[in-house]
Amino acid sequence: GSAGEIGHLPVGDKRPRPRRGGGAVSGMLEQSFGAAALVRRARDTGMQGPPTAAAIFAAARAGDAQAMDVVIAEGKAMAYVVASICALLDAALIVVGGGIGQILDLLRLGMDGELERLTPARPAMAVGDLGRDAVVVGAIALGVERAKEAVFTARTG
């Protein structure tokens, strides 16, 4: 299933854009907060250098003030997503996986203060154990589970 895939949450009145090559549509939240959106924000501020999210976060970690401003702005914007999740689900813990989880410490620099302003909820936030491989490991686990079910059904009739 896709439970927990908040990248597919709608944002505002935007319509989803299809992914290149057809297939599933990219979630609107993903379009607003994914790596490409971060790079667009950095370019909008005049930031130079390699146009990748990883480079922006590396520059912020290295003390680049302009990169840190972009990261803090991203964290503040993401606070709205967290506040929305808490309002809907009363989440006590939010596990952040994938690549974004690997830079949660930087995002929280902007997120924490904004969350205090937006909501009384104070969910714990943790980085998922699977890191960047979360989607691949999840797909493999799902495939193994379905294969086991198919074998069991075939043997037991």
CORFENZI-V565435 format. One record per residue. N is the residue number from 1. D_FIRST is the distance of its C-alpha to the first C-alpha in whole Angstrom. Layout:
n | d_first
N | D_FIRST
N | D_FIRST
This chain:
n | d_first
1 | 0
2 | 4
3 | 6
4 | 9
5 | 9
6 | 12
7 | 14
8 | 13
9 | 15
10 | 18
11 | 21
12 | 24
13 | 25
14 | 24
15 | 22
16 | 20
17 | 21
18 | 20
19 | 19
20 | 22
21 | 23
22 | 20
23 | 17
24 | 14
25 | 16
26 | 16
27 | 15
28 | 18
29 | 18
30 | 18
31 | 21
32 | 23
33 | 22
34 | 21
35 | 24
36 | 25
37 | 26
38 | 27
39 | 30
40 | 31
41 | 32
42 | 34
43 | 35
44 | 36
45 | 38
46 | 40
47 | 38
48 | 40
49 | 38
50 | 35
51 | 33
52 | 30
53 | 28
54 | 29
55 | 32
56 | 32
57 | 31
58 | 33
59 | 36
60 | 35
61 | 35
62 | 38
63 | 40
64 | 40
65 | 40
66 | 39
67 | 36
68 | 36
69 | 36
70 | 33
71 | 31
72 | 32
73 | 32
74 | 28
75 | 28
76 | 29
77 | 27
78 | 24
79 | 25
80 | 25
81 | 21
82 | 21
83 | 24
84 | 21
85 | 19
86 | 21
87 | 23
88 | 20
89 | 18
90 | 21
91 | 20
92 | 22
93 | 20
94 | 18
95 | 17
96 | 18
97 | 16
98 | 17
99 | 20
100 | 21
101 | 21
102 | 24
103 | 26
104 | 25
105 | 28
106 | 30
107 | 28
108 | 29
109 | 32
110 | 31
111 | 29
112 | 30
113 | 33
114 | 31
115 | 29
116 | 32
117 | 33
118 | 30
119 | 29
120 | 31
121 | 27
122 | 27
123 | 24
124 | 24
125 | 23
126 | 22
127 | 21
128 | 18
129 | 20
130 | 18
131 | 19
132 | 19
133 | 17
134 | 14
135 | 12
136 | 14
137 | 14
138 | 10
139 | 10
140 | 13
141 | 12
142 | 9
143 | 12
144 | 15
145 | 13
146 | 13
147 | 16
148 | 17
149 | 16
150 | 18
151 | 21
152 | 21
153 | 21
154 | 24
155 | 26
156 | 26
157 | 26
